[in-house]
Amino acid sequence: MRIFSGIQPSGDPHIGNFSGGFRQYAQTQERGEGFFCIVDLHAITITHDPAALRDGTLDIAAMLFATGLDPGRSTVFVQSHVTAHAEAAWLLSSVTGHGQLGRMTQFKERVAEEEFVSAALFTYPVLMAGDILLYRTDIVPIGEDQRQHLELTRDIAQRFNTRYGETFVIPEGVFPETGGRVMNLQEPTLKMSKSRGAESGTVLMLDSPDTIRKKLKTAVTDSGSEVRYDPDEKPGISNLIELMTVVTGKSIQEIEATYEGTGYGRFKEDIAEGIIELLEPIKARYNELRADAAELDRLLALGAEKAREASAPTLARMYERMGFTRP
Ligand code: TYM
């Protein structure tokens, strides 16, 4: 079983990334051969700061190991270190519909916000499809916001297979049961994000305990005082209940029962403490790993070597089936 996922090295990772990303990576690596990619090529689709990209790449590497990826077992690498990704994206763009890309929700949202819309922002899902397909991936652990991109990946794979013969495995998404779409605590109808929404509503994985307490305390809740899960009527409290399931492993029903009649105050305090307890050991490991950049570079070089080996046969097959002559 092949597992592949990617995460952008832009902006500080938050508790939504933990829920849809990091915790799922650590869980799924047990199920087979895992490839976890720091997608730096994706990070340039919106205006970026070169120095921040350089630092962010090592930040995310340290966080991937701190949250449980085992370099002895899984391959952790940087996208730009494996040139097959950029090549695959070009080849696959020829079997991707222009109209299909225009229908991507994330693209449409960005277009509405960005002053400068790059061509890379438009073709980004093709690069993502290449990431996944190069490894003949069976499962892709991701959050809900990537569901549409994965559907597109499956379409692209099928179109290529139909045109040029069976080449790609059709990948399946793996989504968390709860916490697949963590919302901004200040704007519970907006996804928590590295780059958008109120900062005071975004809980960063490296926030101090006091900052976490403050952010939870001021989280927007709904009218009434009942801790009840109902995303339509009570988006604020429902988001907090989901966060509670992520940090404690308890079910929604258990949480509702625990807080019956207690009101929002204690509930919010308990979530804050739960998040702190979850993140403190991760932060300690992160700080240790991040302090040794040479060791991170060494691990990423090993990862790139393994990723090159694993992706090269698929890329060669793509060129061959499409009719390219090879040197
Ligand atoms: P990125 O870097 O935005 O996010 C990394 C992972 O975190 C998840 N996530 C969330 N989950 C729950 N609630 C949230 N609020 C939340 N915000 C982010 C994302 O779903 C993701 O799993 N395009 C991808 C990166 C990528 C990729 C790939 C992923 C590139 N190639 C191949 C899988 C396979 C992205 O921008 O993720």
py3Dmol code that shows the C-alpha trace and the ligand (Angstrom):
import py3Dmol

protein = """\
ATOM      1  CA  MET A   1       0.000   0.000   0.000  1.00  0.00           C
ATOM      2  CA  ARG A   2       1.371   3.379  -1.034  1.00  0.00           C
ATOM      3  CA  ILE A   3       0.452   6.497   0.936  1.00  0.00           C
ATOM      4  CA  PHE A   4       1.136  10.023  -0.288  1.00  0.00           C
ATOM      5  CA  SER A   5       0.346  13.446   1.092  1.00  0.00           C
ATOM      6  CA  GLY A   6       1.690  16.972   0.795  1.00  0.00           C
ATOM      7  CA  ILE A   7       1.758  20.139   2.835  1.00  0.00           C
ATOM      8  CA  GLN A   8       2.748  23.658   1.862  1.00  0.00           C
ATOM      9  CA  PRO A   9       5.688  25.320   3.605  1.00  0.00           C
ATOM     10  CA  SER A  10       4.015  28.724   3.610  1.00  0.00           C
ATOM     11  CA  GLY A  11       2.706  30.234   6.828  1.00  0.00           C
ATOM     12  CA  ASP A  12       2.683  28.698  10.292  1.00  0.00           C
ATOM     13  CA  PRO A  13       0.927  25.359  10.723  1.00  0.00           C
ATOM     14  CA  HIS A  14      -2.318  25.538  12.712  1.00  0.00           C
ATOM     15  CA  ILE A  15      -4.597  23.123  14.507  1.00  0.00           C
ATOM     16  CA  GLY A  16      -6.574  22.559  11.269  1.00  0.00           C
ATOM     17  CA  ASN A  17      -3.387  21.319   9.603  1.00  0.00           C
ATOM     18  CA  PHE A  18      -2.854  19.080  12.590  1.00  0.00           C
ATOM     19  CA  SER A  19      -6.355  17.650  12.305  1.00  0.00           C
ATOM     20  CA  GLY A  20      -6.586  17.104   8.537  1.00  0.00           C
ATOM     21  CA  GLY A  21      -2.840  16.704   7.961  1.00  0.00           C
ATOM     22  CA  PHE A  22      -0.184  15.840  10.532  1.00  0.00           C
ATOM     23  CA  ARG A  23      -2.168  13.503  12.753  1.00  0.00           C
ATOM     24  CA  GLN A  24      -3.421  11.576   9.743  1.00  0.00           C
ATOM     25  CA  TYR A  25       0.101  11.265   8.325  1.00  0.00           C
ATOM     26  CA  ALA A  26       1.391   9.682  11.517  1.00  0.00           C
ATOM     27  CA  GLN A  27      -1.604   7.320  11.611  1.00  0.00           C
ATOM     28  CA  THR A  28      -1.539   6.259   7.964  1.00  0.00           C
ATOM     29  CA  GLN A  29       2.237   5.651   7.810  1.00  0.00           C
ATOM     30  CA  GLU A  30       1.535   2.446   9.734  1.00  0.00           C
ATOM     31  CA  ARG A  31      -0.522   1.120   6.855  1.00  0.00           C
ATOM     32  CA  GLY A  32       2.194   0.878   4.217  1.00  0.00           C
ATOM     33  CA  GLU A  33       4.911   2.774   2.412  1.00  0.00           C
ATOM     34  CA  GLY A  34       4.461   6.473   3.104  1.00  0.00           C
ATOM     35  CA  PHE A  35       5.653   9.466   1.080  1.00  0.00           C
ATOM     36  CA  PHE A  36       5.176  12.848   2.711  1.00  0.00           C
ATOM     37  CA  CYS A  37       6.103  15.853   0.639  1.00  0.00           C
ATOM     38  CA  ILE A  38       6.822  19.461   1.582  1.00  0.00           C
ATOM     39  CA  VAL A  39       5.315  21.074  -1.501  1.00  0.00           C
ATOM     40  CA  ASP A  40       7.521  24.105  -2.011  1.00  0.00           C
ATOM     41  CA  LEU A  41       6.612  24.375  -5.705  1.00  0.00           C
ATOM     42  CA  HIS A  42       3.010  24.941  -4.619  1.00  0.00           C
ATOM     43  CA  ALA A  43       4.049  27.740  -2.286  1.00  0.00           C
ATOM     44  CA  ILE A  44       4.998  30.076  -5.162  1.00  0.00           C
ATOM     45  CA  THR A  45       1.503  30.127  -6.655  1.00  0.00           C
ATOM     46  CA  ILE A  46       0.763  33.205  -4.580  1.00  0.00           C
ATOM     47  CA  THR A  47       3.211  36.057  -3.980  1.00  0.00           C
ATOM     48  CA  HIS A  48       5.800  34.754  -1.544  1.00  0.00           C
ATOM     49  CA  ASP A  49       8.890  35.843   0.334  1.00  0.00           C
ATOM     50  CA  PRO A  50      11.982  33.788  -0.685  1.00  0.00           C
ATOM     51  CA  ALA A  51      13.566  33.904   2.784  1.00  0.00           C
ATOM     52  CA  ALA A  52      10.328  32.762   4.391  1.00  0.00           C
ATOM     53  CA  LEU A  53      10.066  29.881   1.930  1.00  0.00           C
ATOM     54  CA  ARG A  54      13.564  28.708   2.831  1.00  0.00           C
ATOM     55  CA  ASP A  55      12.836  28.797   6.583  1.00  0.00           C
ATOM     56  CA  GLY A  56       9.318  27.438   6.189  1.00  0.00           C
ATOM     57  CA  THR A  57      10.596  24.348   4.412  1.00  0.00           C
ATOM     58  CA  LEU A  58      12.730  23.350   7.400  1.00  0.00           C
ATOM     59  CA  ASP A  59       9.959  24.380   9.820  1.00  0.00           C
ATOM     60  CA  ILE A  60       7.541  21.962   8.183  1.00  0.00           C
ATOM     61  CA  ALA A  61      10.169  19.215   7.997  1.00  0.00           C
ATOM     62  CA  ALA A  62      10.745  19.521  11.750  1.00  0.00           C
ATOM     63  CA  MET A  63       6.996  19.520  12.383  1.00  0.00           C
ATOM     64  CA  LEU A  64       6.460  16.381  10.282  1.00  0.00           C
ATOM     65  CA  PHE A  65       9.004  14.491  12.386  1.00  0.00           C
ATOM     66  CA  ALA A  66       7.805  16.063  15.656  1.00  0.00           C
ATOM     67  CA  THR A  67       4.238  14.864  15.007  1.00  0.00           C
ATOM     68  CA  GLY A  68       5.359  11.298  14.527  1.00  0.00           C
ATOM     69  CA  LEU A  69       6.666  10.585  11.043  1.00  0.00           C
ATOM     70  CA  ASP A  70       9.488   8.092  11.391  1.00  0.00           C
ATOM     71  CA  PRO A  71      12.320   8.767   8.920  1.00  0.00           C
ATOM     72  CA  GLY A  72      13.287   5.105   9.134  1.00  0.00           C
ATOM     73  CA  ARG A  73       9.913   4.067   7.918  1.00  0.00           C
ATOM     74  CA  SER A  74       8.464   6.913   5.813  1.00  0.00           C
ATOM     75  CA  THR A  75       9.939   9.063   3.085  1.00  0.00           C
ATOM     76  CA  VAL A  76       9.828  12.763   3.944  1.00  0.00           C
ATOM     77  CA  PHE A  77      11.108  15.018   1.173  1.00  0.00           C
ATOM     78  CA  VAL A  78      10.930  18.391  -0.539  1.00  0.00           C
ATOM     79  CA  GLN A  79       9.010  18.588  -3.814  1.00  0.00           C
ATOM     80  CA  SER A  80      11.569  20.714  -5.704  1.00  0.00           C
ATOM     81  CA  HIS A  81      14.327  18.194  -4.876  1.00  0.00           C
ATOM     82  CA  VAL A  82      12.621  15.678  -7.136  1.00  0.00           C
ATOM     83  CA  THR A  83      12.365  17.139 -10.636  1.00  0.00           C
ATOM     84  CA  ALA A  84       9.847  14.495 -11.717  1.00  0.00           C
ATOM     85  CA  HIS A  85       7.098  16.568 -10.047  1.00  0.00           C
ATOM     86  CA  ALA A  86       7.510  19.577 -12.330  1.00  0.00           C
ATOM     87  CA  GLU A  87       7.832  17.320 -15.380  1.00  0.00           C
ATOM     88  CA  ALA A  88       4.756  15.269 -14.516  1.00  0.00           C
ATOM     89  CA  ALA A  89       2.728  18.451 -14.084  1.00  0.00           C
ATOM     90  CA  TRP A  90       3.524  19.540 -17.636  1.00  0.00           C
ATOM     91  CA  LEU A  91       2.689  16.167 -19.144  1.00  0.00           C
ATOM     92  CA  LEU A  92      -0.546  15.896 -17.172  1.00  0.00           C
ATOM     93  CA  SER A  93      -1.675  19.401 -18.094  1.00  0.00           C
ATOM     94  CA  SER A  94      -2.307  18.008 -21.573  1.00  0.00           C
ATOM     95  CA  VAL A  95      -5.013  15.689 -20.219  1.00  0.00           C
ATOM     96  CA  THR A  96      -6.587  18.272 -17.896  1.00  0.00           C
ATOM     97  CA  GLY A  97      -9.553  20.303 -19.037  1.00  0.00           C
ATOM     98  CA  HIS A  98      -9.211  24.067 -18.872  1.00  0.00           C
ATOM     99  CA  GLY A  99     -12.857  24.257 -17.795  1.00  0.00           C
ATOM    100  CA  GLN A 100     -12.289  21.737 -15.031  1.00  0.00           C
ATOM    101  CA  LEU A 101      -9.514  23.862 -13.526  1.00  0.00           C
ATOM    102  CA  GLY A 102     -11.734  26.921 -13.682  1.00  0.00           C
ATOM    103  CA  ARG A 103     -14.319  25.135 -11.535  1.00  0.00           C
ATOM    104  CA  MET A 104     -11.928  24.524  -8.622  1.00  0.00           C
ATOM    105  CA  THR A 105     -13.421  26.175  -5.544  1.00  0.00           C
ATOM    106  CA  GLN A 106     -10.058  27.114  -4.034  1.00  0.00           C
ATOM    107  CA  PHE A 107      -9.046  28.829  -7.262  1.00  0.00           C
ATOM    108  CA  LYS A 108     -12.310  30.777  -7.452  1.00  0.00           C
ATOM    109  CA  GLU A 109     -11.967  31.899  -3.825  1.00  0.00           C
ATOM    110  CA  ARG A 110      -8.410  33.079  -4.395  1.00  0.00           C
ATOM    111  CA  VAL A 111      -9.261  34.917  -7.592  1.00  0.00           C
ATOM    112  CA  ALA A 112     -11.782  36.936  -5.640  1.00  0.00           C
ATOM    113  CA  GLU A 113      -9.092  37.979  -3.143  1.00  0.00           C
ATOM    114  CA  GLU A 114      -5.728  38.242  -4.869  1.00  0.00           C
ATOM    115  CA  GLU A 115      -4.610  41.325  -6.703  1.00  0.00           C
ATOM    116  CA  PHE A 116      -2.326  39.323  -8.979  1.00  0.00           C
ATOM    117  CA  VAL A 117      -3.616  35.949 -10.144  1.00  0.00           C
ATOM    118  CA  SER A 118      -0.747  33.857 -11.486  1.00  0.00           C
ATOM    119  CA  ALA A 119      -1.065  31.156 -14.127  1.00  0.00           C
ATOM    120  CA  ALA A 120       0.524  28.854 -11.537  1.00  0.00           C
ATOM    121  CA  LEU A 121      -2.434  29.392  -9.218  1.00  0.00           C
ATOM    122  CA  PHE A 122      -4.683  28.147 -12.009  1.00  0.00           C
ATOM    123  CA  THR A 123      -2.605  25.068 -12.878  1.00  0.00           C
ATOM    124  CA  TYR A 124      -1.792  24.205  -9.264  1.00  0.00           C
ATOM    125  CA  PRO A 125      -4.161  21.183  -9.103  1.00  0.00           C
ATOM    126  CA  VAL A 126      -2.300  19.578 -12.022  1.00  0.00           C
ATOM    127  CA  LEU A 127       0.944  19.762 -10.061  1.00  0.00           C
ATOM    128  CA  MET A 128      -0.870  18.179  -7.125  1.00  0.00           C
ATOM    129  CA  ALA A 129      -2.215  15.400  -9.354  1.00  0.00           C
ATOM    130  CA  GLY A 130       1.342  14.688 -10.530  1.00  0.00           C
ATOM    131  CA  ASP A 131       2.572  14.526  -6.914  1.00  0.00           C
ATOM    132  CA  ILE A 132       0.069  11.824  -6.133  1.00  0.00           C
ATOM    133  CA  LEU A 133       0.121   9.845  -9.378  1.00  0.00           C
ATOM    134  CA  LEU A 134       3.927   9.611  -9.690  1.00  0.00           C
ATOM    135  CA  TYR A 135       4.020   7.332  -6.648  1.00  0.00           C
ATOM    136  CA  ARG A 136       1.219   5.039  -7.820  1.00  0.00           C
ATOM    137  CA  THR A 137      -0.502   6.083  -4.616  1.00  0.00           C
ATOM    138  CA  ASP A 138      -3.359   4.073  -3.101  1.00  0.00           C
ATOM    139  CA  ILE A 139      -4.411   6.448  -0.335  1.00  0.00           C
ATOM    140  CA  VAL A 140      -4.111  10.183   0.255  1.00  0.00           C
ATOM    141  CA  PRO A 141      -4.727  11.455   3.812  1.00  0.00           C
ATOM    142  CA  ILE A 142      -6.079  15.023   3.520  1.00  0.00           C
ATOM    143  CA  GLY A 143      -8.590  17.486   4.954  1.00  0.00           C
ATOM    144  CA  GLU A 144     -11.971  18.221   3.338  1.00  0.00           C
ATOM    145  CA  ASP A 145     -10.655  21.287   1.486  1.00  0.00           C
ATOM    146  CA  GLN A 146      -8.545  19.009  -0.734  1.00  0.00           C
ATOM    147  CA  ARG A 147     -11.414  16.674  -1.679  1.00  0.00           C
ATOM    148  CA  GLN A 148     -12.151  18.430  -4.954  1.00  0.00           C
ATOM    149  CA  HIS A 149      -8.466  18.417  -5.944  1.00  0.00           C
ATOM    150  CA  LEU A 150      -8.328  14.691  -5.299  1.00  0.00           C
ATOM    151  CA  GLU A 151     -11.433  14.131  -7.430  1.00  0.00           C
ATOM    152  CA  LEU A 152      -9.708  16.022 -10.238  1.00  0.00           C
ATOM    153  CA  THR A 153      -6.594  13.872  -9.751  1.00  0.00           C
ATOM    154  CA  ARG A 154      -8.712  10.758 -10.217  1.00  0.00           C
ATOM    155  CA  ASP A 155     -10.245  12.212 -13.398  1.00  0.00           C
ATOM    156  CA  ILE A 156      -6.839  13.088 -14.801  1.00  0.00           C
ATOM    157  CA  ALA A 157      -5.522   9.597 -14.040  1.00  0.00           C
ATOM    158  CA  GLN A 158      -8.499   7.973 -15.716  1.00  0.00           C
ATOM    159  CA  ARG A 159      -8.214  10.147 -18.802  1.00  0.00           C
ATOM    160  CA  PHE A 160      -4.515   9.348 -19.126  1.00  0.00           C
ATOM    161  CA  ASN A 161      -5.127   5.615 -18.623  1.00  0.00           C
ATOM    162  CA  THR A 162      -7.854   5.633 -21.266  1.00  0.00           C
ATOM    163  CA  ARG A 163      -5.757   7.515 -23.789  1.00  0.00           C
ATOM    164  CA  TYR A 164      -2.381   5.918 -23.268  1.00  0.00           C
ATOM    165  CA  GLY A 165      -3.013   2.615 -21.466  1.00  0.00           C
ATOM    166  CA  GLU A 166      -3.105   1.659 -17.793  1.00  0.00           C
ATOM    167  CA  THR A 167      -0.378   3.732 -16.174  1.00  0.00           C
ATOM    168  CA  PHE A 168      -1.741   5.171 -12.950  1.00  0.00           C
ATOM    169  CA  VAL A 169      -3.358   3.758  -9.851  1.00  0.00           C
ATOM    170  CA  ILE A 170      -6.611   5.605  -9.069  1.00  0.00           C
ATOM    171  CA  PRO A 171      -6.055   7.006  -5.548  1.00  0.00           C
ATOM    172  CA  GLU A 172      -8.566   7.137  -2.696  1.00  0.00           C
ATOM    173  CA  GLY A 173      -8.801  10.020  -0.224  1.00  0.00           C
ATOM    174  CA  VAL A 174      -8.667   9.412   3.521  1.00  0.00           C
ATOM    175  CA  PHE A 175     -10.517  12.049   5.526  1.00  0.00           C
ATOM    176  CA  PRO A 176     -10.780  12.375   9.299  1.00  0.00           C
ATOM    177  CA  GLU A 177     -14.118  11.337  10.793  1.00  0.00           C
ATOM    178  CA  THR A 178     -14.294  14.625  12.648  1.00  0.00           C
ATOM    179  CA  GLY A 179     -12.116  17.700  12.269  1.00  0.00           C
ATOM    180  CA  GLY A 180     -11.816  17.377   8.508  1.00  0.00           C
ATOM    181  CA  ARG A 181     -12.622  21.058   8.197  1.00  0.00           C
ATOM    182  CA  VAL A 182     -11.680  23.090  11.249  1.00  0.00           C
ATOM    183  CA  MET A 183     -13.136  26.589  11.127  1.00  0.00           C
ATOM    184  CA  ASN A 184     -11.693  29.937  12.222  1.00  0.00           C
ATOM    185  CA  LEU A 185     -12.659  30.495  15.884  1.00  0.00           C
ATOM    186  CA  GLN A 186     -13.629  34.107  15.199  1.00  0.00           C
ATOM    187  CA  GLU A 187     -15.449  33.402  11.931  1.00  0.00           C
ATOM    188  CA  PRO A 188     -16.873  29.892  12.219  1.00  0.00           C
ATOM    189  CA  THR A 189     -18.163  29.906   8.666  1.00  0.00           C
ATOM    190  CA  LEU A 190     -14.623  30.414   7.314  1.00  0.00           C
ATOM    191  CA  LYS A 191     -12.068  27.582   7.160  1.00  0.00           C
ATOM    192  CA  MET A 192      -9.093  27.984   9.471  1.00  0.00           C
ATOM    193  CA  SER A 193      -6.217  28.830   7.160  1.00  0.00           C
ATOM    194  CA  LYS A 194      -2.536  29.786   7.173  1.00  0.00           C
ATOM    195  CA  SER A 195      -3.176  32.866   5.088  1.00  0.00           C
ATOM    196  CA  ARG A 196      -6.773  33.982   5.568  1.00  0.00           C
ATOM    197  CA  GLY A 197      -9.208  34.879   8.360  1.00  0.00           C
ATOM    198  CA  ALA A 198      -8.713  36.486  11.772  1.00  0.00           C
ATOM    199  CA  GLU A 199      -5.369  35.647  13.399  1.00  0.00           C
ATOM    200  CA  SER A 200      -7.039  35.592  16.798  1.00  0.00           C
ATOM    201  CA  GLY A 201      -9.238  32.778  15.476  1.00  0.00           C
ATOM    202  CA  THR A 202      -6.342  30.683  14.157  1.00  0.00           C
ATOM    203  CA  VAL A 203      -4.711  28.419  16.727  1.00  0.00           C
ATOM    204  CA  LEU A 204      -1.111  27.856  15.690  1.00  0.00           C
ATOM    205  CA  MET A 205       0.658  24.656  16.634  1.00  0.00           C
ATOM    206  CA  LEU A 206       3.486  26.743  18.109  1.00  0.00           C
ATOM    207  CA  ASP A 207       1.300  29.192  20.055  1.00  0.00           C
ATOM    208  CA  SER A 208       2.141  29.598  23.751  1.00  0.00           C
ATOM    209  CA  PRO A 209      -0.301  28.180  26.328  1.00  0.00           C
ATOM    210  CA  ASP A 210      -1.460  31.679  27.239  1.00  0.00           C
ATOM    211  CA  THR A 211      -2.152  32.597  23.636  1.00  0.00           C
ATOM    212  CA  ILE A 212      -4.127  29.375  23.192  1.00  0.00           C
ATOM    213  CA  ARG A 213      -6.159  30.144  26.352  1.00  0.00           C
ATOM    214  CA  LYS A 214      -6.895  33.633  25.088  1.00  0.00           C
ATOM    215  CA  LYS A 215      -7.918  32.473  21.615  1.00  0.00           C
ATOM    216  CA  LEU A 216     -10.292  29.860  23.022  1.00  0.00           C
ATOM    217  CA  LYS A 217     -11.730  32.214  25.605  1.00  0.00           C
ATOM    218  CA  THR A 218     -12.641  34.765  22.941  1.00  0.00           C
ATOM    219  CA  ALA A 219     -13.854  32.163  20.413  1.00  0.00           C
ATOM    220  CA  VAL A 220     -17.213  33.115  18.935  1.00  0.00           C
ATOM    221  CA  THR A 221     -20.035  30.986  20.294  1.00  0.00           C
ATOM    222  CA  ASP A 222     -23.664  30.991  19.334  1.00  0.00           C
ATOM    223  CA  SER A 223     -26.686  32.226  21.212  1.00  0.00           C
ATOM    224  CA  GLY A 224     -27.916  30.007  24.035  1.00  0.00           C
ATOM    225  CA  SER A 225     -25.566  28.110  26.311  1.00  0.00           C
ATOM    226  CA  GLU A 226     -26.101  24.542  25.284  1.00  0.00           C
ATOM    227  CA  VAL A 227     -23.078  22.478  24.204  1.00  0.00           C
ATOM    228  CA  ARG A 228     -24.833  20.744  21.317  1.00  0.00           C
ATOM    229  CA  TYR A 229     -23.497  19.679  17.910  1.00  0.00           C
ATOM    230  CA  ASP A 230     -25.462  21.312  15.110  1.00  0.00           C
ATOM    231  CA  PRO A 231     -23.217  22.844  12.423  1.00  0.00           C
ATOM    232  CA  ASP A 232     -26.066  24.719  10.689  1.00  0.00           C
ATOM    233  CA  GLU A 233     -27.663  26.284  13.740  1.00  0.00           C
ATOM    234  CA  LYS A 234     -24.611  26.451  15.969  1.00  0.00           C
ATOM    235  CA  PRO A 235     -21.479  26.700  13.791  1.00  0.00           C
ATOM    236  CA  GLY A 236     -19.299  28.191  16.552  1.00  0.00           C
ATOM    237  CA  ILE A 237     -19.935  25.630  19.243  1.00  0.00           C
ATOM    238  CA  SER A 238     -20.016  22.752  16.741  1.00  0.00           C
ATOM    239  CA  ASN A 239     -16.543  23.695  15.544  1.00  0.00           C
ATOM    240  CA  LEU A 240     -15.323  23.680  19.149  1.00  0.00           C
ATOM    241  CA  ILE A 241     -16.912  20.282  19.751  1.00  0.00           C
ATOM    242  CA  GLU A 242     -15.086  18.913  16.721  1.00  0.00           C
ATOM    243  CA  LEU A 243     -11.832  20.392  17.998  1.00  0.00           C
ATOM    244  CA  MET A 244     -12.510  18.657  21.307  1.00  0.00           C
ATOM    245  CA  THR A 245     -12.909  15.311  19.509  1.00  0.00           C
ATOM    246  CA  VAL A 246      -9.560  15.899  17.809  1.00  0.00           C
ATOM    247  CA  VAL A 247      -7.672  16.666  21.008  1.00  0.00           C
ATOM    248  CA  THR A 248      -9.285  14.102  23.324  1.00  0.00           C
ATOM    249  CA  GLY A 249     -10.332  11.310  20.960  1.00  0.00           C
ATOM    250  CA  LYS A 250     -13.810  11.391  22.573  1.00  0.00           C
ATOM    251  CA  SER A 251     -16.947  11.166  20.462  1.00  0.00           C
ATOM    252  CA  ILE A 252     -19.322  14.062  19.865  1.00  0.00           C
ATOM    253  CA  GLN A 253     -21.991  12.334  21.993  1.00  0.00           C
ATOM    254  CA  GLU A 254     -19.609  11.841  24.907  1.00  0.00           C
ATOM    255  CA  ILE A 255     -18.655  15.500  24.798  1.00  0.00           C
ATOM    256  CA  GLU A 256     -22.275  16.674  24.669  1.00  0.00           C
ATOM    257  CA  ALA A 257     -23.075  14.458  27.660  1.00  0.00           C
ATOM    258  CA  THR A 258     -20.091  15.696  29.690  1.00  0.00           C
ATOM    259  CA  TYR A 259     -21.065  19.348  29.244  1.00  0.00           C
ATOM    260  CA  GLU A 260     -24.804  19.050  29.593  1.00  0.00           C
ATOM    261  CA  GLY A 261     -25.973  22.012  31.637  1.00  0.00           C
ATOM    262  CA  THR A 262     -22.472  23.409  32.306  1.00  0.00           C
ATOM    263  CA  GLY A 263     -22.567  26.281  29.793  1.00  0.00           C
ATOM    264  CA  TYR A 264     -19.860  27.407  27.391  1.00  0.00           C
ATOM    265  CA  GLY A 265     -17.290  28.756  29.867  1.00  0.00           C
ATOM    266  CA  ARG A 266     -15.955  25.521  31.336  1.00  0.00           C
ATOM    267  CA  PHE A 267     -16.166  23.803  27.970  1.00  0.00           C
ATOM    268  CA  LYS A 268     -13.916  26.407  26.358  1.00  0.00           C
ATOM    269  CA  GLU A 269     -11.437  26.237  29.241  1.00  0.00           C
ATOM    270  CA  ASP A 270     -11.237  22.471  28.925  1.00  0.00           C
ATOM    271  CA  ILE A 271     -10.621  22.604  25.163  1.00  0.00           C
ATOM    272  CA  ALA A 272      -7.827  25.111  25.682  1.00  0.00           C
ATOM    273  CA  GLU A 273      -6.176  22.833  28.257  1.00  0.00           C
ATOM    274  CA  GLY A 274      -6.682  19.829  25.958  1.00  0.00           C
ATOM    275  CA  ILE A 275      -4.997  21.594  23.062  1.00  0.00           C
ATOM    276  CA  ILE A 276      -2.110  22.727  25.276  1.00  0.00           C
ATOM    277  CA  GLU A 277      -1.594  19.204  26.590  1.00  0.00           C
ATOM    278  CA  LEU A 278      -1.602  17.836  23.049  1.00  0.00           C
ATOM    279  CA  LEU A 279       0.768  20.432  21.621  1.00  0.00           C
ATOM    280  CA  GLU A 280       3.330  20.885  24.410  1.00  0.00           C
ATOM    281  CA  PRO A 281       5.218  17.599  23.787  1.00  0.00           C
ATOM    282  CA  ILE A 282       5.052  18.208  20.015  1.00  0.00           C
ATOM    283  CA  LYS A 283       6.486  21.686  20.516  1.00  0.00           C
ATOM    284  CA  ALA A 284       9.323  20.361  22.667  1.00  0.00           C
ATOM    285  CA  ARG A 285      10.286  17.801  19.996  1.00  0.00           C
ATOM    286  CA  TYR A 286       9.890  20.417  17.279  1.00  0.00           C
ATOM    287  CA  ASN A 287      12.239  22.871  19.000  1.00  0.00           C
ATOM    288  CA  GLU A 288      14.861  20.190  19.414  1.00  0.00           C
ATOM    289  CA  LEU A 289      14.668  19.054  15.785  1.00  0.00           C
ATOM    290  CA  ARG A 290      14.455  22.548  14.343  1.00  0.00           C
ATOM    291  CA  ALA A 291      17.644  23.582  16.164  1.00  0.00           C
ATOM    292  CA  ASP A 292      19.644  21.056  14.121  1.00  0.00           C
ATOM    293  CA  ALA A 293      19.259  22.264  10.532  1.00  0.00           C
ATOM    294  CA  ALA A 294      22.139  20.064   9.330  1.00  0.00           C
ATOM    295  CA  GLU A 295      20.349  16.941  10.530  1.00  0.00           C
ATOM    296  CA  LEU A 296      17.101  18.047   8.856  1.00  0.00           C
ATOM    297  CA  ASP A 297      18.998  18.659   5.610  1.00  0.00           C
ATOM    298  CA  ARG A 298      20.507  15.186   5.880  1.00  0.00           C
ATOM    299  CA  LEU A 299      17.107  13.537   6.422  1.00  0.00           C
ATOM    300  CA  LEU A 300      15.575  15.493   3.525  1.00  0.00           C
ATOM    301  CA  ALA A 301      18.436  14.481   1.224  1.00  0.00           C
ATOM    302  CA  LEU A 302      17.822  10.818   2.084  1.00  0.00           C
ATOM    303  CA  GLY A 303      14.112  11.339   1.498  1.00  0.00           C
ATOM    304  CA  ALA A 304      14.729  12.954  -1.902  1.00  0.00           C
ATOM    305  CA  GLU A 305      16.898  10.002  -2.927  1.00  0.00           C
ATOM    306  CA  LYS A 306      14.127   7.533  -2.060  1.00  0.00           C
ATOM    307  CA  ALA A 307      11.441   9.679  -3.697  1.00  0.00           C
ATOM    308  CA  ARG A 308      13.471   9.959  -6.925  1.00  0.00           C
ATOM    309  CA  GLU A 309      13.827   6.211  -7.081  1.00  0.00           C
ATOM    310  CA  ALA A 310      10.152   5.610  -6.440  1.00  0.00           C
ATOM    311  CA  SER A 311       8.863   8.168  -8.953  1.00  0.00           C
ATOM    312  CA  ALA A 312      11.333   7.655 -11.833  1.00  0.00           C
ATOM    313  CA  PRO A 313       9.706   4.497 -13.269  1.00  0.00           C
ATOM    314  CA  THR A 314       6.271   6.173 -13.452  1.00  0.00           C
ATOM    315  CA  LEU A 315       7.657   9.267 -15.160  1.00  0.00           C
ATOM    316  CA  ALA A 316       9.578   7.093 -17.654  1.00  0.00           C
ATOM    317  CA  ARG A 317       6.398   5.176 -18.405  1.00  0.00           C
ATOM    318  CA  MET A 318       4.488   8.430 -18.948  1.00  0.00           C
ATOM    319  CA  TYR A 319       7.058   9.699 -21.485  1.00  0.00           C
ATOM    320  CA  GLU A 320       7.159   6.366 -23.245  1.00  0.00           C
ATOM    321  CA  ARG A 321       3.391   5.897 -23.503  1.00  0.00           C
ATOM    322  CA  MET A 322       2.903   9.442 -24.735  1.00  0.00           C
ATOM    323  CA  GLY A 323       5.289   8.793 -27.610  1.00  0.00           C
ATOM    324  CA  PHE A 324       8.368  10.739 -26.561  1.00  0.00           C
ATOM    325  CA  THR A 325      11.729   9.529 -27.788  1.00  0.00           C
ATOM    326  CA  ARG A 326      14.219   9.076 -24.963  1.00  0.00           C
ATOM    327  CA  PRO A 327      17.909  10.000 -25.113  1.00  0.00           C
TER     328      PRO A 327
END
"""
ligand_1 = """\
37
TYM
P -2.199 22.711 2.821
O -0.728 22.951 2.963
O -3.074 23.896 2.677
O -2.703 21.887 4.061
C -2.073 20.695 4.530
C -3.123 19.724 5.033
O -3.910 20.326 6.059
C -5.294 20.213 5.730
N -6.023 21.387 6.245
C -7.073 21.319 7.066
N -7.715 20.281 7.626
C -8.764 20.561 8.435
N -9.187 21.815 8.696
C -8.580 22.888 8.157
N -8.994 24.122 8.427
C -7.466 22.670 7.295
N -6.643 23.490 6.596
C -5.757 22.686 5.957
C -5.344 20.130 4.218
O -6.521 19.521 3.778
C -4.116 19.313 3.910
O -4.383 17.943 3.993
N -2.773 21.311 -1.983
C -2.365 20.866 -0.641
C -0.969 20.334 -0.617
C -0.670 19.245 -1.587
C -1.073 17.889 -1.492
C -0.490 17.240 -2.622
C -1.861 17.176 -0.585
C 0.085 19.377 -2.705
N 0.202 18.160 -3.317
C -0.693 15.890 -2.833
C -2.053 15.824 -0.812
C -1.475 15.192 -1.924
C -2.445 22.052 0.309
O -2.375 23.178 -0.095
O -2.474 21.687 1.629
"""
view = py3Dmol.view(width=600, height=400)
view.addModel(protein, "pdb")
view.setStyle({"model": 0}, {"cartoon": {"style": "trace"}})
view.addModel(ligand_1, "xyz")
view.setStyle({"model": 1}, {"stick": {}})
view.zoomTo()
view.show()
